[in-house]
C-alpha cells in the first residue's frame, strides 16, 4: 500500500526536490504552499505524514502544526518540520507544538526519505534523527 506524504513549503524547488526523492520509494506526494492550503489538503487528501516548513505566507508552520494537533482526527498525524530555522528555540518550539522530527535546511534528501520511512514504519533498521543537523544514522 502506498503512503501519501503532504509536502508543505512555499519554495517550489524544495518541494520538487523532496517529491523527486520520495516518489521512487513508492510514496505518493501531494503539495501545499502555505498553512491554509495544508489544512485543506489534510482534509481532502488524508495524508499519512506531513513535511512542514515554518516560514510560509498566510499561516506559518508553527501555527499550522498547532491547529493540526488541536484537531482530534489529526492529533497523531506524523509531522516532520523541515526548516531553515535551526536555532535552539525554533527546534524547541517545533517539538513543543507536536513535531515528530525536526530537520534543518540544507538537508540531504536521503535524511528526509529515512525519516519518512521511519515514521511510517517502513525503515528496516531503527533510525536516530538528530534535530538541527539533518543527520540520520542507523543504530547498531
C-alpha positions as CSV (number, residue, x, y, z in Angstrom):
1,X,0.0,0.0,0.0
2,X,1.3,3.4,-1.0
3,X,1.6,6.1,1.7
4,X,0.7,9.7,0.9
5,X,3.0,12.4,2.0
6,X,2.0,16.1,2.1
7,X,4.9,18.5,1.5
8,X,4.1,22.0,2.6
9,X,6.5,24.7,1.6
10,X,6.3,27.9,-0.4
11,X,9.7,27.3,-2.0
12,X,8.9,25.4,-5.2
13,X,12.5,24.0,-5.7
14,X,12.4,22.4,-2.2
15,X,9.0,20.9,-2.9
16,X,10.2,19.4,-6.2
17,X,13.4,18.1,-4.5
18,X,11.5,16.3,-1.8
19,X,8.9,15.0,-4.2
20,X,11.6,13.6,-6.6
21,X,13.3,11.9,-3.6
22,X,10.1,10.3,-2.2
23,X,8.3,9.1,-5.3
24,X,10.9,6.5,-6.4
25,X,10.4,4.9,-2.9
26,X,6.7,4.4,-3.7
27,X,5.3,7.4,-1.8
28,X,2.5,9.5,-3.3
29,X,3.3,13.1,-2.8
30,X,0.8,16.0,-2.7
31,X,1.8,19.6,-2.0
32,X,0.6,22.8,-0.5
33,X,2.3,26.2,-0.4
34,X,1.1,27.6,2.9
35,X,-0.6,26.6,6.2
36,X,-4.1,27.2,5.0
37,X,-3.6,25.0,1.9
38,X,-2.1,22.4,4.2
39,X,-5.2,22.2,6.4
40,X,-7.4,21.9,3.3
41,X,-5.1,19.2,1.8
42,X,-5.1,17.2,5.1
43,X,-8.9,17.2,5.0
44,X,-9.2,16.4,1.3
45,X,-6.2,14.1,0.7
46,X,-5.9,12.5,4.2
47,X,-2.1,12.1,4.0
48,X,-0.2,9.6,6.2
49,X,2.5,12.1,7.0
50,X,3.2,15.9,6.6
51,X,6.5,17.6,5.9
52,X,6.1,21.2,7.0
53,X,8.2,24.3,6.5
54,X,8.0,27.0,9.2
55,X,8.4,30.2,7.1
56,X,5.4,30.5,4.9
57,X,2.8,33.1,3.9
58,X,-0.8,33.2,5.1
59,X,-0.3,30.8,8.0
60,X,3.2,29.8,9.3
61,X,4.3,26.3,10.1
62,X,4.1,26.5,13.8
63,X,0.6,27.8,13.8
64,X,-0.4,25.2,11.2
65,X,1.1,22.5,13.4
66,X,-0.8,23.8,16.4
67,X,-4.0,23.7,14.5
68,X,-3.4,20.2,13.3
69,X,-2.7,19.0,16.8
70,X,-5.9,20.6,18.1
71,X,-8.0,18.7,15.6
72,X,-8.9,15.3,17.0
73,X,-8.6,13.4,13.7
74,X,-5.1,14.9,13.1
75,X,-3.6,14.8,16.6
76,X,-1.5,11.8,15.8
77,X,-0.7,12.6,12.2
78,X,3.1,12.3,11.9
79,X,4.8,15.7,11.1
80,X,8.3,16.4,10.1
81,X,9.4,20.0,10.3
82,X,11.9,20.8,7.5
83,X,13.0,24.4,8.0
84,X,15.9,26.8,7.6
85,X,15.3,27.9,11.2
86,X,17.6,25.8,13.3
87,X,18.4,27.7,16.5
88,X,17.6,26.0,19.8
89,X,14.4,28.0,20.4
90,X,13.0,27.1,17.0
91,X,13.7,23.4,17.5
92,X,12.2,23.5,21.0
93,X,9.1,25.3,19.8
94,X,8.7,22.8,17.0
95,X,8.8,19.8,19.3
96,X,6.6,21.6,21.9
97,X,3.9,22.2,19.2
98,X,4.0,18.5,18.4
99,X,6.6,17.8,15.6
100,X,7.8,14.2,15.5
101,X,11.1,15.1,13.8
102,X,12.8,18.5,13.2
103,X,15.2,18.7,10.3
104,X,17.1,21.8,9.2
105,X,17.9,23.0,5.7
106,X,20.1,22.4,4.0
107,X,19.4,18.7,4.4
108,X,20.4,15.6,2.4
109,X,17.3,14.2,0.8
110,X,18.3,10.8,2.0
111,X,17.8,12.0,5.5
112,X,14.2,13.1,4.7
113,X,13.5,9.8,3.0
114,X,14.9,7.9,6.0
115,X,12.8,10.0,8.4
116,X,9.6,9.4,6.4
117,X,10.2,5.7,6.2
118,X,10.9,5.5,9.9
119,X,7.8,7.4,11.0
120,X,5.7,5.3,8.7
121,X,7.1,2.1,10.0
122,X,8.9,1.1,6.8
123,X,12.5,1.5,8.0
124,X,14.4,-1.7,8.1
125,X,16.6,-0.6,11.0
126,X,15.9,1.8,13.9
127,X,16.8,5.3,12.8
128,X,18.0,8.1,15.0
129,X,17.4,11.5,13.6
130,X,19.3,14.3,15.2
131,X,17.5,17.6,15.4
132,X,19.2,20.6,13.9
133,X,21.8,18.6,11.9
134,X,19.8,16.8,9.4
135,X,22.0,13.8,10.0
136,X,20.5,10.4,10.0
137,X,22.3,7.4,11.4
138,X,21.4,3.8,12.0
139,X,21.7,2.3,15.5
140,X,23.9,-0.8,15.7
